[in-house]
């Protein structure tokens, strides 16, 4: 099953319309995206909680890492660079943090508020190698921008 991103975007918009609380938005997005595709094994947010530090936010799936410094892992690379990280094989990624031993590929997208400040990264893990495409990255980036630009 591949994601119908047009329907997912409409659903997320309908569920979050008028909401400005970032935690409520994160919880709703994580839930909707997680259940949209069987490739998505862990789906959630790591929030920027201080200089150079991410802490776990709303998510779906097994346990995640509680905190991730910007200097470590795929999530840290997304936060540090401000760029989408599309990793086909996490074991080949220098400094990968194995929060779950089942993770084989990962997609991490920086999340910004309406002022353009980095507030979180959106992390999707898959237990399949090379599970994500640029189509996934672009569609999910659009959903995140539309959702968090009003928070």
C-alpha positions in Angstrom: 0.0 0.0 0.0 1.4 3.4 -1.0 0.3 6.6 0.6 -2.4 8.7 -1.1 -0.7 12.0 -0.2 -3.5 14.1 -1.6 -6.1 12.4 0.7 -3.6 12.4 3.7 -3.0 16.2 3.3 -6.8 16.8 3.2 -7.3 14.6 6.3 -4.5 16.3 8.3 -5.8 19.7 7.3 -9.4 18.9 8.3 -8.3 17.4 11.7 -6.0 20.3 12.6 -7.8 23.3 11.1 -7.8 26.1 13.7 -5.4 24.3 16.0 -2.2 26.2 17.0 -0.9 24.0 19.8 2.3 22.4 18.4 2.0 19.2 20.6 -1.6 18.7 19.5 -0.6 19.2 15.9 2.4 16.8 16.3 0.2 14.1 17.9 -2.3 14.3 15.1 0.2 14.3 12.3 2.2 11.4 13.8 -1.0 9.3 14.1 -2.3 10.0 10.6 1.0 9.5 8.8 1.9 6.4 10.7 -1.4 4.6 9.8 -1.2 5.8 6.1 1.4 3.3 4.9 2.6 -0.1 6.1 6.2 1.0 5.3 6.1 3.3 8.3 7.3 1.4 11.3 8.0 4.3 13.7 6.6 7.8 13.0 7.1 10.8 15.2 8.7 14.1 16.2 11.8 15.0 18.1 11.3 18.5 19.4 14.0 21.2 19.8 14.2 21.7 23.5 17.4 23.6 23.9 20.5 24.6 22.0 21.6 21.6 20.0 19.2 19.2 21.7 16.2 17.2 20.4 13.8 15.4 22.8 11.1 12.9 21.9 7.7 14.2 21.1 4.5 12.7 20.0 5.0 9.4 18.1 3.5 6.1 17.0 5.3 2.8 17.2 7.8 1.3 19.6 10.0 3.3 22.0 12.2 6.0 20.6 15.3 7.6 21.9 14.5 10.1 24.7 17.0 12.7 23.5 19.3 13.2 20.5 22.0 15.8 20.3 22.2 17.7 16.9 25.7 16.1 16.5 24.4 12.5 16.4 22.3 10.4 14.1 20.0 11.0 11.2 17.7 13.2 13.2 20.6 15.3 14.4 21.8 15.7 10.9 18.4 17.0 9.8 18.3 19.5 12.7 21.9 20.6 12.2 21.7 21.1 8.4 18.0 22.1 8.1 17.8 19.6 5.2 15.7 16.5 4.6 17.6 13.3 5.3 16.6 10.3 3.1 18.7 7.3 4.2 18.3 4.1 2.3 20.4 2.1 4.7 20.8 3.4 8.2 23.7 1.0 8.9 25.7 2.9 6.3 25.0 6.3 7.8 27.9 7.6 9.9 26.9 8.1 13.5 23.5 6.4 13.1 21.7 6.0 16.5 19.9 2.6 16.8 16.9 3.6 18.8 15.2 0.4 17.4 17.2 -2.5 16.1 14.6 -3.2 13.4 15.1 0.1 11.6 16.7 -0.3 8.2 15.9 3.0 6.4 14.8 6.4 7.6 13.3 9.7 6.4 13.8 12.8 8.6 12.3 16.2 7.7 13.0 19.5 9.5 9.8 21.2 10.9 9.6 25.0 11.1 7.1 27.4 12.7 5.6 30.3 10.8 8.6 32.5 11.7 10.9 29.9 10.1 12.5 28.7 13.3 13.3 25.0 13.6 10.9 23.5 16.2 11.4 19.8 15.5 12.3 17.1 13.1 9.7 14.6 11.8 11.2 11.1 11.8 9.9 8.1 9.9 11.7 4.7 10.3 11.0 1.6 8.3 12.0 -2.0 8.9 12.5 -2.2 5.1 15.7 -1.2 3.3 15.4 1.8 0.9 11.7 2.3 1.8 11.5 6.0 1.1 11.6 8.2 -2.0 11.9 11.9 -2.8 8.1 11.7 -3.5 7.6 10.8 0.1 9.9 13.6 1.3 8.3 16.3 -0.9 4.7 15.3 0.0 5.4 15.0 3.7 7.3 18.3 3.7 4.3 20.0 2.2 2.0 18.6 4.8 4.3 19.6 7.6 4.7 23.1 6.2 1.0 23.6 5.8 0.3 22.3 9.3 3.1 24.1 11.3 3.2 27.4 9.4 0.1 28.4 11.4 1.4 27.3 14.8 
